[in-house]
Amino acid sequence: MHKSNVPSVSNIRILSNMLVLYRRIKKQERYLKGHLLNLLRDVVPDFQQTFTDKDIKRITKYWQLALNLVCDNVYNLTGKKLSEAEHQRIILLSVFGPLFDDLFDDHILNYEQITSLVTDPEAYVALNKTDKLAAGIYLELLRGMPRRQQFIEHLQAVAHWQQESLKQLDSTITETALREITYKKSYYAVLLFCALLDNYPDQKILEILYPAAGLMQLTNDTFDVWKDVHKGVYTLPNLYRNFEQLQQLFLTETSNFNQWLWQLPYPVKAKQTFAIIIHSLHAMGWMSLEQLKQATSGITSIEELKQLSRKELVCDMDSLQQQLKWVQHIRTFTNYADKEINAIL
């Protein structure tokens, strides 16, 4: 860790931002639970689809990720406010996204059929209730999209990397291939969120979103080690288990992210808030990596990894001690700077 010329962010500032985010998330959960089904009836009146509490929870998490970490966060950085139409599109994508994932994960459609739906939805003939609902929501999204073709191209990229991610079912997948899939399936999902916006981020913001997205997916993978090993899904944390290398990757990418962020022409406070929200997720990934490194010491195979309990492999964030530790890690990541940053600043 090196001292930076950038004004340091305090624990009080971190706590304040996290409290605001926590209250916002709770309010969002209540709002979507009461609003979602009415919205869907307006968009696809004959969808004949019943969403369970589990479905609503999944959609809500997708929405909160899209809204809080990407769309609203980017707009707050650049001094803009989301319109009602943009909010509506974010919700619609948050319903469409999990459905689109299911088309792959549940083998509802093959890749050619999914490609047909993405590229020419007006001509697409649905085969079942799930893809009928997905197609209806997709068409509604496209009707209000500020840049239709860009959104389609981003969704094509998402579909491509979803298809590539099927290689994660093969234990012979290389570490290099795993890293590319990890980063790009997350990055193009983030770009899909951005394509909803009336004001698409400029190239410099897109550059800092790449390492941010990569670490977001790595964080997800570290928390899902127990689930993934029992489903036969191979990821960087469960297959290769190079935890020191992954921690160094977190530091390198955090340094790159902070370096590029501080060069952007926006107010200091806005950049700090943007970093705090992004790094709040990355800090959780770091804590999970620390736990995995300890829990898997001496583990030499996936079969041995499967013998460990869920409690040993899943990082519990609910205790006060863990939450205080989390706040400290957010501060560390937000203030992290290496020699390259100091050379520029």
KEKOL-894217 format. One line per 5 residues: number of its first residue (from 1); for each residue x, y, z of C-alpha. Coordinates in steps of 0.2 Angstrom, whole numbers. Layout:
# residues N
NUM	X Y Z; ... $
//
This chain:
# residues 345
1	0 0 0; 6 17 -5; 1 34 1; -9 44 -12; -11 62 -15 $
6	-29 59 -17; -40 65 -2; -42 49 9; -59 42 12; -63 40 31 $
11	-72 26 39; -86 38 44; -88 42 25; -89 23 21; -102 20 35 $
16	-112 34 29; -113 28 11; -116 11 16; -131 16 27; -138 26 13 $
21	-136 11 1; -144 -1 14; -159 10 17; -161 12 -2; -160 -7 -5 $
26	-173 -11 8; -185 2 0; -181 -5 -17; -186 -23 -11; -203 -17 -5 $
31	-206 -6 -21; -202 -20 -33; -212 -33 -24; -228 -23 -25; -225 -16 -42 $
36	-218 -30 -53; -233 -40 -57; -243 -25 -62; -229 -19 -73; -229 -36 -82 $
41	-247 -36 -84; -246 -19 -93; -231 -25 -104; -236 -43 -108; -255 -45 -103 $
46	-256 -63 -107; -239 -69 -100; -248 -83 -89; -232 -84 -79; -232 -85 -60 $
51	-217 -78 -51; -213 -86 -35; -205 -77 -20; -188 -85 -26; -191 -77 -43 $
56	-195 -60 -36; -179 -61 -25; -168 -65 -40; -176 -52 -51; -174 -39 -36 $
61	-155 -43 -34; -153 -41 -53; -162 -25 -52; -152 -18 -38; -135 -23 -46 $
66	-140 -14 -62; -147 1 -53; -135 4 -39; -119 -2 -45; -120 3 -63 $
71	-133 14 -69; -137 26 -55; -119 25 -49; -112 31 -67; -125 45 -67 $
76	-121 51 -50; -103 51 -55; -106 62 -71; -119 73 -63; -135 66 -71 $
81	-152 59 -64; -161 44 -70; -178 48 -79; -194 38 -76; -192 30 -93 $
86	-174 24 -89; -180 17 -72; -193 8 -81; -181 0 -93; -169 -5 -79 $
91	-184 -15 -71; -189 -23 -87; -171 -28 -91; -170 -35 -73; -185 -47 -77 $
96	-178 -51 -94; -160 -54 -88; -164 -69 -77; -176 -76 -90; -162 -75 -103 $
101	-150 -84 -92; -163 -98 -90; -164 -100 -109; -146 -106 -107; -145 -114 -90 $
106	-161 -124 -91; -158 -128 -110; -175 -121 -115; -167 -115 -131; -152 -120 -141 $
111	-139 -106 -146; -146 -104 -163; -163 -101 -157; -157 -89 -144; -147 -80 -157 $
116	-163 -79 -168; -173 -71 -153; -159 -58 -150; -156 -53 -168; -174 -53 -175 $
121	-187 -53 -160; -201 -47 -171; -200 -63 -182; -197 -75 -167; -210 -88 -164 $
126	-210 -93 -146; -209 -112 -141; -214 -111 -123; -220 -99 -109; -203 -94 -104 $
131	-196 -88 -121; -213 -81 -125; -212 -70 -109; -194 -66 -113; -198 -61 -131 $
136	-212 -50 -125; -201 -40 -113; -187 -39 -125; -198 -31 -138; -205 -19 -125 $
141	-187 -14 -121; -182 -11 -139; -197 0 -142; -191 12 -129; -172 10 -132 $
146	-162 26 -136; -150 15 -146; -159 0 -152; -144 -8 -162; -131 -5 -149 $
151	-142 -14 -136; -145 -29 -148; -126 -30 -151; -122 -30 -133; -135 -43 -130 $
156	-127 -53 -144; -111 -52 -135; -119 -57 -118; -126 -72 -127; -109 -77 -135 $
161	-101 -76 -118; -115 -86 -110; -112 -99 -123; -93 -99 -120; -97 -101 -101 $
166	-103 -118 -105; -85 -123 -106; -84 -121 -87; -93 -138 -86; -76 -146 -92 $
171	-63 -148 -79; -49 -147 -92; -53 -128 -95; -37 -118 -94; -34 -104 -82 $
176	-32 -92 -96; -49 -97 -104; -58 -96 -87; -51 -78 -84; -57 -72 -101 $
181	-74 -79 -98; -75 -72 -81; -71 -55 -86; -81 -54 -102; -97 -62 -97 $
186	-98 -49 -83; -92 -34 -93; -104 -36 -107; -118 -38 -95; -113 -21 -87 $
191	-112 -14 -105; -130 -20 -107; -135 -10 -92; -127 5 -99; -136 3 -115 $
196	-152 7 -106; -146 24 -102; -151 40 -112; -132 45 -110; -121 31 -114 $
201	-104 32 -104; -89 38 -113; -74 28 -117; -64 32 -101; -79 27 -90 $
206	-80 11 -101; -62 7 -97; -64 8 -79; -79 -3 -79; -69 -17 -87 $
211	-58 -21 -71; -73 -17 -60; -84 -30 -69; -71 -43 -69; -69 -42 -50 $
216	-88 -42 -48; -89 -59 -56; -74 -65 -47; -82 -60 -31; -98 -69 -36 $
221	-87 -85 -40; -79 -84 -23; -95 -84 -14; -102 -98 -25; -88 -110 -23 $
226	-99 -122 -12; -113 -121 -25; -103 -122 -40; -92 -138 -35; -108 -147 -32 $
231	-116 -142 -48; -100 -146 -58; -96 -128 -63; -78 -124 -63; -71 -107 -59 $
236	-55 -99 -55; -57 -100 -36; -63 -118 -36; -53 -126 -50; -36 -118 -48 $
241	-36 -112 -30; -22 -99 -33; -28 -88 -19; -13 -78 -17; -13 -75 -36 $
246	-31 -70 -36; -28 -58 -21; -14 -50 -31; -26 -48 -46; -38 -39 -35 $
251	-25 -27 -30; -19 -24 -47; -36 -21 -54; -41 -10 -40; -25 0 -43 $
256	-30 2 -62; -48 6 -57; -43 20 -45; -29 26 -56; -41 29 -71 $
261	-55 35 -60; -45 49 -52; -40 55 -70; -59 58 -74; -65 76 -74 $
266	-78 75 -61; -79 81 -43; -68 73 -30; -84 68 -19; -93 60 -34 $
271	-77 50 -38; -75 44 -20; -94 39 -19; -92 30 -36; -77 20 -29 $
276	-85 16 -12; -100 8 -20; -90 -2 -33; -77 -7 -20; -91 -12 -7 $
281	-93 -28 -18; -75 -30 -21; -71 -30 -3; -83 -44 0; -74 -54 -13 $
286	-57 -51 -4; -65 -57 12; -71 -72 4; -54 -76 -4; -46 -74 13 $
291	-58 -87 20; -56 -99 6; -37 -98 7; -39 -104 25; -52 -116 23 $
296	-44 -125 8; -27 -126 15; -20 -144 10; -35 -147 -2; -28 -154 -18 $
301	-43 -159 -29; -61 -154 -32; -67 -170 -24; -58 -165 -8; -66 -148 -10 $
306	-83 -156 -11; -81 -163 7; -80 -146 15; -96 -139 22; -106 -124 16 $
311	-101 -115 32; -83 -118 28; -84 -111 10; -97 -97 11; -91 -81 18 $
316	-105 -75 31; -107 -57 31; -121 -55 44; -111 -53 60; -106 -36 67 $
321	-88 -41 67; -88 -46 49; -97 -30 44; -85 -19 53; -71 -29 44 $
326	-80 -26 28; -80 -7 31; -62 -7 34; -58 -17 18; -69 -5 8 $
331	-59 10 14; -43 0 10; -49 -3 -8; -55 15 -10; -39 23 -4 $
336	-28 10 -13; -14 17 -24; 2 10 -31; 17 19 -38; 10 22 -55 $
341	-4 32 -48; 8 43 -38; 18 45 -53; 3 53 -62; -4 63 -48 $
//
